[in-house]
């Protein structure tokens, strides 16, 4: 049992992470995993457990928090008419299928490799924020269909579940390339986060049920106290992020977030080499 005094630092850190993740989720249509996972990797050692388990617990717990953040975000975006529910319906089966594949892959990957995958994914995603012109191009006015949709949606689910993210960045890139406005893309991407997060969180909880050396309060690879702390804050700031996305110029915010992603990627690479 962690002493009550020992809860102070991780509790404050996770509450702050929840505030930032919720706001970022609303602004950028992401689940907040790029913020939550690094925060968890920093705070989980304070809750005890085996260091080798932290990456899996961070990914699983991030998925659980994204359920709350993404649902709150998509509700706020829907009130502004910026959610395309037809896209969500057509993508849902393949996103969930890919999600399951990602969880199964994660169960066979050790913490070091999982951290390296996360760091690599973060580095790639930073390009979308640092090179905004990538999101300004339109190559077609039709969303992918048939096997192309299966591949994109399924791959999105697999990749996102491995990283513990909502998949918003990739979804936004696809939708803007297909002629959807940035506001419609961001709002719809919030819904994609929900499709990814629910099966991911359940899957990570199940595959970690019999593992030993988990941090205190963990249900499989989902840490319940951390989930509650982060989600309780993200639900407050997600609507603020949505409001900011609709009336603030996002270019500077995107660049700041892109730099943040690069810093986080470097930190994660460094941590992976120490595992």
N, C-alpha and C positions, 0 to 999 in steps of 0.2 A: 504494500500500500504506500502510495506517495504521501509524504507528510504534507499537511495543509499549507505550510509556508512554501513548500516546493511547487505548489500550483500557481503561485503569483506570476512568475515570469512567463511560463507557457500560456497561462490564461490571457494575460494582457497581449502577448504577441499574437495569439490566435484571434482575439477579438479585433485587433487592428487589421490583421490579414483579411478578416471577413468584411470589414468596412471597405477596404481597398478593392477586394475581389468583386463585391457587389456593384460598386461604382463602375469598375472597368467592364464588368459584364453588361451593364446597361449601355455604356458608351459604345463599346466595340462589338457587342453581340457574341461575346465569348463567355464561357462558363466560369472563368476565373482561375482555372487550374494552373496557369502560368505563374500566378501569385501564390496560390494555396500550397502547391507541392513544395516549392522552396521553403516556405514558412514552416511547413510540417517537418521537413527534413532537418530544420534548425531546432525545432521545439520538441520533437519526439524523444530525443535522448534524455530530456528532462523528465520523461514519464517512465523511464526504465525500458527494459527489454533488450533484445539482441540487435546489435547494429546492423546485422545482415538482413533484418526484416524491415528496416525503416523505409526503404524505397517502395516495397509493395504496400505497406500500410499508408504511406503518403499518397500513392496513386489511388488506392481504394477509398480512402477518406475524402480525397479531393472529389472523386466521382459522386460520393454521397452529398457533399455540400453543393455541388452543381445542380442537383435536383431542385433544391430550394431556390438558388440564385436564378437559374434559367426559367423556372416557372414564373417567378416574380417578374422577371424581365419581359417575358413574352406576353404576360397579361398587360403590362404597362404599354408595350409597343402595340398590342392589339387595340387598345383604346384609341390609339392614334391612327389606326387603319394601316399599319406598316408590317403586317404579318400575312404571308401568302400560305394559307392553310392547305391549298391544293398541292403545293410543293412538298409540304410536310407529309401529307397523306401518301404521295407517290414514292417518297424516299424512305418512309418509316420501315417497311419490311426489310429492306436491304441494309439500312443503317443498323438495325437491331441484329441482323444476321452477322454482319461484320463485327459488331460489338462482341458477340459471343466468341468469335474466332480470336479477337484480341485478348479476351480474358483467358482463354485456354492457352494462348501463347505465353501470356504473362506468368502462368502457373509453372512454366518450364524454364523461365529465365531468372537468373540470379540477380541480386540487388545491384551489382556493379554494372551488368549489361543493361538493366532497366534504367539506371541512372544515365548511362551513356546515350540510350535511345531518347530519353527525355531531353537531354542537353542538345542532341543533334536536331530534334524536332523543333525546339525553341529557337535555335539558331536559324533554321530555315524559315520559320514563321516570322522572324523579325524583318525579313525582306519585304513582306507585305506592308509593314508599317513604315519602314525607312525609305521605300521606293513607292510612294503613293501612286505614281503614274501607272504602276502595274494594275491597280484597281480601276483606272479610268478607261481602259480599253474595252471595246465591245466587239466580239467576233461573230455573234449571232443573236437573234431575238427569240430563239427557242431554247428552252431548257433541255438538257440531255434526256434521251429516252432509250428504251430497249436495253441492250447489254452495256452501253456506255453509262447509262444511269445506274445499273447494277454495280458496275465497276467503281464508279465514283462514290456512290453512297455506301457501298460495302467497304471500300478502302478507307473512307472517312471514318466509319464506325470502328474498324480494326485499329487504325492509327491512333484515334482519339482515346480509345479504351486503354491502349498501352501506355499513353502519356498521362491519363487522368485529367483530360481536358474536355471541353464541350464541343470542339471541332468547329467553332464559329469562324475562325480565320479562313479555313479552307472553303467552307460553305459560302462565305461572303465573296471570295474570289471567283468561285464558279458562277454565282448568281449575277455579279456585276459584269462578268465577261459575256453573260447571256442577256444583257440589256436591262436588268433590274436596277432600280435606283439604289443608292447606298443605304437609304433609310429602310426601304423594303427588304434589302438583303440583310441588314443588321437585325431587324425585327424577326425575320424568318429564321435566321441563324440561332437566335435565342431558343426557338422551338426545337431546332436540331439538337441543341445541348441537352434538352430534356429527354429526347429519344435515346441519346447516347448514355446519359448518366444513370438512368433507372436500372437497365440491365447490367451496366458495369458495376454499380455499387452492390447489387445483389450477387453478381458473379464473384467479385473480390471477397465478399463476406463468406461465401460458401467455400471457395478454394483455400481459404486460410483458416478454416474452423479447427483443423487438427494440428496446426503449426504451433510450436512452442517458442517461447522467448518473445512474445508480442508485448508491446507497451501496455501499461495498465489501462483498462477500459475498452479494450479492443474486442470487436465481434468479428472474428476472422481478420481480414485485412482492412477492416473499417474501424477506426477509433471513434467510439460514440461520443465521449466528452468533447473531443476536438471538433467533430461534426456539428454538435450543438452550438459550440462557441462561435464557430465561423458562420454557420447558417443564420444564427440569431442576429448577426450584424449585417450580413449581405442582403438580407431581406429588407433592411431599412434603407440601404444606399442604392440598391438596384434601380428603383424608380428615379432617383436623382441622376443617375447615369443616363437613363433613358431620356430624361428632360434635357440633359446637356447635349446628348447626341442630336436632338432635334433643333436646338437653337444656338449652339456654339459652333464655331469653325473647328472641325476636327483635325485639320492637318497637323497643327503643332502637337496636339495630344497624341496623334499617331506616331510622330517622330520620337516624342519622349518615351512612349511605351516601347517603341522599337529598340531604343538604346537600352531600356530596362531589360528587354528580352536578351540582348547580347550579353549584358553583365551577368544575368542569371545563368545563361548558357555556360559562360566561362567558369562560374562558381561550381556548377554541376559537374563539368568536366574535371575540375580540380578535386571535388569530393569523390568522384568515381575512381579516380586514380589512387585514392587513399583507402578504399574499401578492400 
